[in-house]
Structure formats: structure tokens, C-alpha cells
Amino acid sequence: MTDNLIAGVMVFIGLFLIGGVFSLFRQGLKIGAAVCALGAAMAITAGVLWW
């Protein structure tokens, strides 16, 4: 049960960071968007692998 909860939280964090990517890209902060996209990819990957 705990493992699935942590995996769900990681996927949620990844989706939250994807929203940050769109926000930063619209503001013209491309380097920040790239860093945020990297974090989102790592969080979603961790959540999927943890499941």
C-alpha cells in the first residue's frame, strides 16, 4: 500500500512540474523550463518504476 501511495505522489509531482514547464516556457525562461522538464521526467519515471 505504501509503495503505491509513494508512486502516485511521484507521478503527481511530475504532472505538477509539467505545468511548471508550460508556465516557464510562456514567460520566456527556456532554461528554467528545461530544468523543470528534466525533473518532471525523472519524477514520472520514478513513479512508474516504483509501481
All heavy atoms as a GROMACS GRO file, in nm:
protein
  370
    1MET      N    1   0.083  -0.120   0.000
    1MET     CA    2   0.000   0.000   0.000
    1MET      C    3   0.087   0.126   0.000
    1MET      O    4   0.062   0.218  -0.075
    1MET     CB    5  -0.092  -0.004   0.123
    1MET     CG    6  -0.175   0.120   0.140
    1MET     SD    7  -0.295   0.136   0.007
    1MET     CE    8  -0.366   0.291   0.048
    2THR      N    9   0.187   0.128   0.082
    2THR     CA   10   0.271   0.248   0.091
    2THR      C   11   0.347   0.271  -0.039
    2THR      O   12   0.364   0.385  -0.081
    2THR     CB   13   0.372   0.234   0.207
    2THR    OG1   14   0.300   0.201   0.324
    2THR    CG2   15   0.446   0.362   0.229
    3ASP      N   16   0.393   0.162  -0.102
    3ASP     CA   17   0.467   0.177  -0.227
    3ASP      C   18   0.380   0.241  -0.336
    3ASP      O   19   0.426   0.327  -0.410
    3ASP     CB   20   0.518   0.042  -0.276
    3ASP     CG   21   0.629  -0.013  -0.188
    3ASP    OD1   22   0.689   0.067  -0.115
    3ASP    OD2   23   0.652  -0.134  -0.191
    4ASN      N   24   0.255   0.199  -0.345
    4ASN     CA   25   0.167   0.257  -0.446
    4ASN      C   26   0.135   0.402  -0.414
    4ASN      O   27   0.118   0.482  -0.505
    4ASN     CB   28   0.037   0.176  -0.456
    4ASN     CG   29   0.060   0.043  -0.524
    4ASN    OD1   30   0.160   0.024  -0.591
    4ASN    ND2   31  -0.032  -0.048  -0.506
    5LEU      N   32   0.125   0.436  -0.286
    5LEU     CA   33   0.100   0.575  -0.248
    5LEU      C   34   0.217   0.664  -0.288
    5LEU      O   35   0.198   0.771  -0.346
    5LEU     CB   36   0.074   0.585  -0.098
    5LEU     CG   37   0.046   0.726  -0.044
    5LEU    CD1   38  -0.084   0.778  -0.101
    5LEU    CD2   39   0.044   0.725   0.106
    6ILE      N   40   0.337   0.619  -0.261
    6ILE     CA   41   0.456   0.696  -0.298
    6ILE      C   42   0.466   0.709  -0.450
    6ILE      O   43   0.501   0.815  -0.502
    6ILE     CB   44   0.582   0.632  -0.238
    6ILE    CG1   45   0.578   0.643  -0.086
    6ILE    CG2   46   0.708   0.698  -0.292
    6ILE    CD1   47   0.688   0.567  -0.016
    7ALA      N   48   0.435   0.601  -0.521
    7ALA     CA   49   0.439   0.607  -0.668
    7ALA      C   50   0.338   0.708  -0.720
    7ALA      O   51   0.368   0.785  -0.811
    7ALA     CB   52   0.412   0.469  -0.726
    8GLY      N   53   0.219   0.709  -0.663
    8GLY     CA   54   0.117   0.806  -0.704
    8GLY      C   55   0.160   0.949  -0.676
    8GLY      O   56   0.135   1.039  -0.757
    9VAL      N   57   0.224   0.969  -0.563
    9VAL     CA   58   0.273   1.103  -0.528
    9VAL      C   59   0.381   1.147  -0.627
    9VAL      O   60   0.382   1.263  -0.670
    9VAL     CB   61   0.325   1.106  -0.384
    9VAL    CG1   62   0.400   1.235  -0.354
    9VAL    CG2   63   0.211   1.088  -0.286
   10MET      N   64   0.469   1.055  -0.665
   10MET     CA   65   0.574   1.090  -0.761
   10MET      C   66   0.515   1.128  -0.897
   10MET      O   67   0.560   1.223  -0.960
   10MET     CB   68   0.673   0.974  -0.776
   10MET     CG   69   0.757   0.947  -0.654
   10MET     SD   70   0.855   1.087  -0.601
   10MET     CE   71   0.976   1.093  -0.729
   11VAL      N   72   0.414   1.053  -0.942
   11VAL     CA   73   0.350   1.086  -1.069
   11VAL      C   74   0.281   1.222  -1.058
   11VAL      O   75   0.287   1.304  -1.150
   11VAL     CB   76   0.252   0.975  -1.111
   11VAL    CG1   77   0.169   1.018  -1.231
   11VAL    CG2   78   0.328   0.847  -1.143
   12PHE      N   79   0.215   1.249  -0.944
   12PHE     CA   80   0.151   1.378  -0.924
   12PHE      C   81   0.253   1.492  -0.928
   12PHE      O   82   0.229   1.596  -0.990
   12PHE     CB   83   0.075   1.380  -0.791
   12PHE     CG   84   0.014   1.513  -0.760
   12PHE    CD1   85  -0.102   1.553  -0.824
   12PHE    CD2   86   0.073   1.600  -0.670
   12PHE    CE1   87  -0.159   1.676  -0.797
   12PHE    CE2   88   0.017   1.723  -0.642
   12PHE     CZ   89  -0.099   1.761  -0.706
   13ILE      N   90   0.366   1.472  -0.864
   13ILE     CA   91   0.472   1.574  -0.866
   13ILE      C   92   0.520   1.597  -1.009
   13ILE      O   93   0.543   1.711  -1.051
   13ILE     CB   94   0.589   1.534  -0.773
   13ILE    CG1   95   0.544   1.543  -0.627
   13ILE    CG2   96   0.711   1.621  -0.797
   13ILE    CD1   97   0.643   1.487  -0.529
   14GLY      N   98   0.534   1.489  -1.086
   14GLY     CA   99   0.575   1.502  -1.225
   14GLY      C  100   0.476   1.582  -1.307
   14GLY      O  101   0.514   1.668  -1.387
   15LEU      N  102   0.347   1.555  -1.287
   15LEU     CA  103   0.245   1.630  -1.360
   15LEU      C  104   0.243   1.777  -1.317
   15LEU      O  105   0.222   1.866  -1.400
   15LEU     CB  106   0.108   1.565  -1.338
   15LEU     CG  107   0.091   1.426  -1.398
   15LEU    CD1  108  -0.044   1.368  -1.358
   15LEU    CD2  109   0.107   1.429  -1.548
   16PHE      N  110   0.265   1.801  -1.189
   16PHE     CA  111   0.274   1.939  -1.140
   16PHE      C  112   0.391   2.012  -1.206
   16PHE      O  113   0.378   2.128  -1.247
   16PHE     CB  114   0.290   1.937  -0.988
   16PHE     CG  115   0.297   2.073  -0.926
   16PHE    CD1  116   0.182   2.148  -0.907
   16PHE    CD2  117   0.418   2.126  -0.885
   16PHE    CE1  118   0.188   2.273  -0.849
   16PHE    CE2  119   0.425   2.251  -0.828
   16PHE     CZ  120   0.310   2.325  -0.809
   17LEU      N  121   0.503   1.942  -1.219
   17LEU     CA  122   0.619   2.004  -1.283
   17LEU      C  123   0.597   2.027  -1.432
   17LEU      O  124   0.651   2.122  -1.489
   17LEU     CB  125   0.743   1.918  -1.260
   17LEU     CG  126   0.798   1.918  -1.118
   17LEU    CD1  127   0.910   1.815  -1.105
   17LEU    CD2  128   0.846   2.056  -1.078
   18ILE      N  129   0.518   1.943  -1.497
   18ILE     CA  130   0.484   1.966  -1.638
   18ILE      C  131   0.408   2.098  -1.652
   18ILE      O  132   0.429   2.174  -1.746
   18ILE     CB  133   0.406   1.848  -1.696
   18ILE    CG1  134   0.499   1.729  -1.714
   18ILE    CG2  135   0.342   1.884  -1.830
   18ILE    CD1  136   0.432   1.602  -1.758
   19GLY      N  137   0.320   2.126  -1.558
   19GLY     CA  138   0.252   2.256  -1.557
   19GLY      C  139   0.350   2.370  -1.542
   19GLY      O  140   0.335   2.475  -1.604
   20GLY      N  141   0.453   2.347  -1.462
   20GLY     CA  142   0.559   2.447  -1.446
   20GLY      C  143   0.637   2.469  -1.574
   20GLY      O  144   0.680   2.581  -1.604
   21VAL      N  145   0.655   2.363  -1.650
   21VAL     CA  146   0.726   2.375  -1.779
   21VAL      C  147   0.649   2.469  -1.872
   21VAL      O  148   0.707   2.559  -1.932
   21VAL     CB  149   0.743   2.236  -1.844
   21VAL    CG1  150   0.793   2.251  -1.987
   21VAL    CG2  151   0.839   2.151  -1.764
   22PHE      N  152   0.517   2.448  -1.883
   22PHE     CA  153   0.437   2.536  -1.969
   22PHE      C  154   0.441   2.680  -1.920
   22PHE      O  155   0.454   2.773  -1.999
   22PHE     CB  156   0.292   2.487  -1.975
   22PHE     CG  157   0.273   2.363  -2.057
   22PHE    CD1  158   0.219   2.250  -2.002
   22PHE    CD2  159   0.310   2.360  -2.191
   22PHE    CE1  160   0.202   2.135  -2.077
   22PHE    CE2  161   0.294   2.247  -2.267
   22PHE     CZ  162   0.240   2.133  -2.209
   23SER      N  163   0.432   2.698  -1.789
   23SER     CA  164   0.434   2.833  -1.734
   23SER      C  165   0.567   2.903  -1.760
   23SER      O  166   0.570   3.018  -1.803
   23SER     CB  167   0.408   2.827  -1.584
   23SER     OG  168   0.418   2.953  -1.525
   24LEU      N  169   0.676   2.833  -1.733
   24LEU     CA  170   0.808   2.893  -1.754
   24LEU      C  171   0.835   2.919  -1.902
   24LEU      O  172   0.896   3.021  -1.937
   24LEU     CB  173   0.917   2.803  -1.696
   24LEU     CG  174   0.922   2.797  -1.543
   24LEU    CD1  175   1.018   2.687  -1.498
   24LEU    CD2  176   0.964   2.931  -1.486
   25PHE      N  177   0.790   2.830  -1.989
   25PHE     CA  178   0.812   2.848  -2.132
   25PHE      C  179   0.736   2.970  -2.184
   25PHE      O  180   0.786   3.044  -2.267
   25PHE     CB  181   0.772   2.722  -2.208
   25PHE     CG  182   0.818   2.722  -2.351
   25PHE    CD1  183   0.950   2.697  -2.381
   25PHE    CD2  184   0.730   2.747  -2.454
   25PHE    CE1  185   0.994   2.698  -2.512
   25PHE    CE2  186   0.772   2.748  -2.585
   25PHE     CZ  187   0.905   2.723  -2.614
   26ARG      N  188   0.613   2.989  -2.132
   26ARG     CA  189   0.535   3.105  -2.175
   26ARG      C  190   0.597   3.236  -2.127
   26ARG      O  191   0.580   3.340  -2.190
   26ARG     CB  192   0.392   3.094  -2.122
   26ARG     CG  193   0.310   2.990  -2.198
   26ARG     CD  194   0.167   2.986  -2.150
   26ARG     NE  195   0.104   3.115  -2.167
   26ARG     CZ  196   0.005   3.160  -2.093
   26ARG    NH1  197  -0.043   3.087  -1.994
   26ARG    NH2  198  -0.048   3.278  -2.114
   27GLN      N  199   0.671   3.231  -2.015
   27GLN     CA  200   0.736   3.351  -1.964
   27GLN      C  201   0.870   3.377  -2.032
   27GLN      O  202   0.933   3.480  -2.008
   27GLN     CB  203   0.759   3.337  -1.813
   27GLN     CG  204   0.633   3.336  -1.733
   27GLN     CD  205   0.660   3.317  -1.585
   27GLN    OE1  206   0.771   3.339  -1.538
   27GLN    NE2  207   0.558   3.277  -1.512
   28GLY      N  208   0.913   3.285  -2.117
   28GLY     CA  209   1.038   3.303  -2.189
   28GLY      C  210   1.160   3.251  -2.114
   28GLY      O  211   1.273   3.279  -2.154
   29LEU      N  212   1.140   3.178  -2.008
   29LEU     CA  213   1.251   3.122  -1.930
   29LEU      C  214   1.277   2.979  -1.977
   29LEU      O  215   1.238   2.882  -1.914
   29LEU     CB  216   1.217   3.125  -1.780
   29LEU     CG  217   1.185   3.262  -1.724
   29LEU    CD1  218   1.133   3.251  -1.582
   29LEU    CD2  219   1.309   3.350  -1.727
   30LYS      N  220   1.346   2.969  -2.090
   30LYS     CA  221   1.363   2.838  -2.153
   30LYS      C  222   1.455   2.746  -2.074
   30LYS      O  223   1.434   2.626  -2.071
   30LYS     CB  224   1.414   2.856  -2.296
   30LYS     CG  225   1.312   2.923  -2.384
   30LYS     CD  226   1.362   2.943  -2.524
   30LYS     CE  227   1.255   3.015  -2.605
   30LYS     NZ  228   1.302   3.055  -2.735
   31ILE      N  229   1.558   2.802  -2.011
   31ILE     CA  230   1.648   2.718  -1.931
   31ILE      C  231   1.574   2.663  -1.809
   31ILE      O  232   1.587   2.545  -1.776
   31ILE     CB  233   1.774   2.797  -1.890
   31ILE    CG1  234   1.855   2.832  -2.015
   31ILE    CG2  235   1.857   2.718  -1.790
   31ILE    CD1  236   1.973   2.921  -1.988
   32GLY      N  237   1.496   2.747  -1.745
   32GLY     CA  238   1.416   2.700  -1.631
   32GLY      C  239   1.314   2.596  -1.672
   32GLY      O  240   1.291   2.498  -1.600
   33ALA      N  241   1.255   2.612  -1.791
   33ALA     CA  242   1.159   2.514  -1.841
   33ALA      C  243   1.229   2.382  -1.869
   33ALA      O  244   1.173   2.275  -1.842
   33ALA     CB  245   1.091   2.567  -1.966
   34ALA      N  246   1.351   2.386  -1.919
   34ALA     CA  247   1.425   2.264  -1.948
   34ALA      C  248   1.461   2.190  -1.819
   34ALA      O  249   1.448   2.067  -1.811
   34ALA     CB  250   1.552   2.295  -2.027
   35VAL      N  251   1.501   2.264  -1.718
   35VAL     CA  252   1.533   2.203  -1.588
   35VAL      C  253   1.408   2.142  -1.526
   35VAL      O  254   1.410   2.031  -1.473
   35VAL     CB  255   1.598   2.306  -1.494
   35VAL    CG1  256   1.611   2.251  -1.353
   35VAL    CG2  257   1.734   2.348  -1.548
   36CYS      N  258   1.298   2.213  -1.536
   36CYS     CA  259   1.171   2.165  -1.483
   36CYS      C  260   1.124   2.042  -1.559
   36CYS      O  261   1.070   1.947  -1.500
   36CYS     CB  262   1.068   2.277  -1.490
   36CYS     SG  263   0.930   2.259  -1.379
   37ALA      N  264   1.144   2.039  -1.689
   37ALA     CA  265   1.107   1.923  -1.770
   37ALA      C  266   1.191   1.802  -1.732
   37ALA      O  267   1.140   1.689  -1.727
   37ALA     CB  268   1.124   1.955  -1.918
   38LEU      N  269   1.317   1.824  -1.704
   38LEU     CA  270   1.403   1.714  -1.660
   38LEU      C  271   1.354   1.657  -1.527
   38LEU      O  272   1.346   1.536  -1.510
   38LEU     CB  273   1.548   1.762  -1.648
   38LEU     CG  274   1.650   1.661  -1.601
   38LEU    CD1  275   1.662   1.548  -1.703
   38LEU    CD2  276   1.784   1.727  -1.579
   39GLY      N  277   1.320   1.745  -1.434
   39GLY     CA  278   1.266   1.700  -1.306
   39GLY      C  279   1.134   1.627  -1.322
   39GLY      O  280   1.110   1.526  -1.255
   40ALA      N  281   1.050   1.675  -1.412
   40ALA     CA  282   0.921   1.609  -1.436
   40ALA      C  283   0.942   1.470  -1.494
   40ALA      O  284   0.876   1.374  -1.452
   40ALA     CB  285   0.836   1.694  -1.530
   41ALA      N  286   1.033   1.458  -1.588
   41ALA     CA  287   1.060   1.327  -1.648
   41ALA      C  288   1.115   1.230  -1.544
   41ALA      O  289   1.076   1.113  -1.540
   41ALA     CB  290   1.159   1.343  -1.764
   42MET      N  291   1.203   1.278  -1.458
   42MET     CA  292   1.258   1.190  -1.354
   42MET      C  293   1.151   1.149  -1.253
   42MET      O  294   1.146   1.033  -1.211
   42MET     CB  295   1.374   1.259  -1.284
   42MET     CG  296   1.497   1.271  -1.369
   42MET     SD  297   1.648   1.322  -1.282
   42MET     CE  298   1.596   1.466  -1.193
   43ALA      N  299   1.063   1.242  -1.215
   43ALA     CA  300   0.960   1.211  -1.117
   43ALA      C  301   0.859   1.110  -1.173
   43ALA      O  302   0.820   1.015  -1.105
   43ALA     CB  303   0.888   1.338  -1.073
   44ILE      N  304   0.818   1.130  -1.297
   44ILE     CA  305   0.722   1.036  -1.357
   44ILE      C  306   0.786   0.899  -1.378
   44ILE      O  307   0.724   0.796  -1.351
   44ILE     CB  308   0.667   1.094  -1.489
   44ILE    CG1  309   0.577   1.214  -1.458
   44ILE    CG2  310   0.590   0.988  -1.566
   44ILE    CD1  311   0.529   1.288  -1.579
   45THR      N  312   0.912   0.898  -1.421
   45THR     CA  313   0.982   0.771  -1.437
   45THR      C  314   0.995   0.698  -1.304
   45THR      O  315   0.973   0.577  -1.295
   45THR     CB  316   1.121   0.794  -1.498
   45THR    OG1  317   1.106   0.860  -1.624
   45THR    CG2  318   1.195   0.664  -1.518
   46ALA      N  319   1.029   0.772  -1.199
   46ALA     CA  320   1.040   0.711  -1.067
   46ALA      C  321   0.906   0.655  -1.021
   46ALA      O  322   0.899   0.545  -0.965
   46ALA     CB  323   1.092   0.814  -0.966
   47GLY      N  324   0.799   0.728  -1.045
   47GLY     CA  325   0.667   0.679  -1.006
   47GLY      C  326   0.626   0.555  -1.081
   47GLY      O  327   0.572   0.461  -1.022
   48VAL      N  328   0.654   0.551  -1.210
   48VAL     CA  329   0.618   0.433  -1.290
   48VAL      C  330   0.702   0.312  -1.249
   48VAL      O  331   0.650   0.201  -1.235
   48VAL     CB  332   0.633   0.464  -1.440
   48VAL    CG1  333   0.623   0.338  -1.524
   48VAL    CG2  334   0.527   0.565  -1.484
   49LEU      N  335   0.831   0.333  -1.230
   49LEU     CA  336   0.918   0.221  -1.191
   49LEU      C  337   0.888   0.174  -1.048
   49LEU      O  338   0.908   0.057  -1.017
   49LEU     CB  339   1.065   0.261  -1.205
   49LEU     CG  340   1.115   0.280  -1.348
   49LEU    CD1  341   1.259   0.327  -1.347
   49LEU    CD2  342   1.101   0.152  -1.427
   50TRP      N  343   0.846   0.265  -0.962
   50TRP     CA  344   0.816   0.230  -0.824
   50TRP      C  345   0.689   0.147  -0.813
   50TRP      O  346   0.673   0.069  -0.723
   50TRP     CB  347   0.801   0.358  -0.742
   50TRP     CG  348   0.841   0.345  -0.598
   50TRP    CD1  349   0.820   0.238  -0.516
   50TRP    CD2  350   0.909   0.441  -0.521
   50TRP    NE1  351   0.870   0.264  -0.394
   50TRP    CE2  352   0.926   0.389  -0.393
   50TRP    CE3  353   0.956   0.570  -0.548
   50TRP    CZ2  354   0.987   0.459  -0.290
   50TRP    CZ3  355   1.016   0.639  -0.446
   50TRP    CH2  356   1.031   0.584  -0.319
   51TRP      N  357   0.597   0.169  -0.909
   51TRP     CA  358   0.470   0.099  -0.908
   51TRP      C  359   0.497  -0.048  -0.921
   51TRP      O  360   0.448  -0.138  -0.873
   51TRP     CB  361   0.382   0.147  -1.021
   51TRP     CG  362   0.239   0.122  -0.996
   51TRP    CD1  363   0.175   0.003  -0.992
   51TRP    CD2  364   0.138   0.219  -0.968
   51TRP    NE1  365   0.042   0.020  -0.967
   51TRP    CE2  366   0.016   0.152  -0.950
   51TRP    CE3  367   0.142   0.359  -0.955
   51TRP    CZ2  368  -0.102   0.218  -0.922
   51TRP    CZ3  369   0.025   0.424  -0.928
   51TRP    CH2  370  -0.096   0.354  -0.911
   0.00000   0.00000   0.00000
